[in-house]
Amino acid sequence: MNRTPLFPAATGVRPEALPATGIRPAPPPGTGPVPVPVAAAVRFRAACPDCRGRFELAAAALRLAIGATSRTTFYTFTCPECGASVRKPAGERIIELLTGGGVRTLRLHTAL
């Protein structure tokens, strides 16, 4: 069995300074990414332009696409009443609400 320590603290070498081993030590408590709480029951009110139905959708039922312009920034869902695919424009406030509510987001890239 190899008894070589993974991170030789006794030699004075910090783990961050080790060669690229692919292994990193756990961050100290109180550091690192801070999880953003999202309520489990977030619902969004929506309406279908085809059947004129009004309903509430869970975040998982919506998709948000953010493009370079207002024309390419929109959200989509499937109407639960008639099954139509619905695409609506998303302004800054809608983007803020949908992303804050946990809606999956796709960032569209522009052509170079």
C-alpha positions in Angstrom: 0.0 0.0 0.0 1.3 3.4 -0.9 1.6 5.6 2.2 2.6 8.8 0.3 0.3 11.6 1.5 -1.9 13.1 -1.1 -1.2 16.6 0.1 2.1 16.8 1.9 1.3 19.4 4.5 4.4 18.5 6.5 6.7 19.7 3.6 5.1 23.2 3.7 3.6 22.8 0.2 0.0 24.1 0.0 -2.5 21.9 -1.9 -3.3 24.7 -4.3 0.4 24.8 -5.3 0.6 21.1 -6.2 0.9 20.1 -9.8 -2.3 19.5 -11.7 -3.5 16.3 -10.0 -7.1 16.9 -10.7 -7.8 16.7 -7.0 -8.6 19.7 -4.9 -9.1 20.0 -1.2 -12.5 20.9 0.2 -13.0 24.6 0.6 -13.0 26.0 4.1 -16.4 26.3 5.7 -18.1 29.6 4.8 -16.5 29.9 1.4 -17.5 28.9 -2.1 -20.7 29.3 -4.0 -23.7 30.4 -2.1 -26.9 28.5 -3.1 -29.8 30.7 -4.1 -33.0 29.5 -2.5 -35.8 28.8 -5.0 -39.2 28.0 -3.6 -40.3 24.5 -4.6 -43.8 25.6 -5.6 -43.0 28.5 -7.9 -45.8 28.9 -10.4 -46.2 31.3 -13.3 -49.4 32.7 -14.7 -49.7 32.3 -18.5 -52.2 32.5 -21.3 -52.6 30.8 -24.6 -53.2 33.1 -27.6 -54.8 30.2 -29.6 -57.5 28.9 -27.2 -57.4 31.9 -24.8 -57.0 29.6 -21.8 -55.5 31.0 -18.6 -53.5 28.8 -16.3 -50.5 28.5 -14.0 -47.3 26.6 -15.0 -44.5 25.2 -12.9 -41.0 26.4 -13.7 -40.2 23.0 -15.4 -42.9 23.7 -18.0 -41.3 26.9 -19.3 -38.1 27.5 -21.3 -36.3 30.8 -21.6 -34.1 31.7 -24.6 -31.9 34.8 -24.3 -30.6 36.2 -27.5 -28.6 39.2 -28.7 -31.7 41.3 -29.4 -35.3 41.6 -28.0 -36.5 39.7 -31.1 -34.4 36.7 -30.2 -35.2 36.7 -26.5 -38.3 34.8 -25.6 -39.9 32.1 -23.5 -41.8 29.1 -24.6 -44.3 26.6 -23.2 -46.9 24.1 -24.3 -50.5 25.1 -23.6 -51.9 22.4 -21.2 -55.5 23.0 -22.5 -55.0 22.8 -26.3 -51.5 21.5 -26.7 -50.3 24.5 -28.8 -46.6 25.5 -28.7 -46.5 29.1 -27.4 -43.6 31.6 -27.9 -43.8 35.0 -26.2 -41.2 37.8 -26.1 -39.3 38.2 -22.8 -38.3 41.7 -21.6 -35.9 42.4 -18.8 -38.5 42.0 -16.1 -39.8 38.7 -17.5 -36.2 37.4 -17.7 -35.5 38.4 -14.1 -38.7 36.6 -12.9 -38.2 33.5 -14.9 -34.5 33.0 -14.0 -35.2 33.8 -10.3 -38.0 31.2 -10.4 -35.8 28.4 -11.7 -36.8 28.3 -15.3 -34.2 26.6 -17.5 -32.4 29.1 -19.7 -30.7 28.8 -23.0 -28.3 31.6 -24.1 -28.3 32.0 -27.9 -25.0 33.0 -29.5 -24.6 35.4 -32.3 -22.8 34.5 -35.5 -19.2 35.7 -35.7 
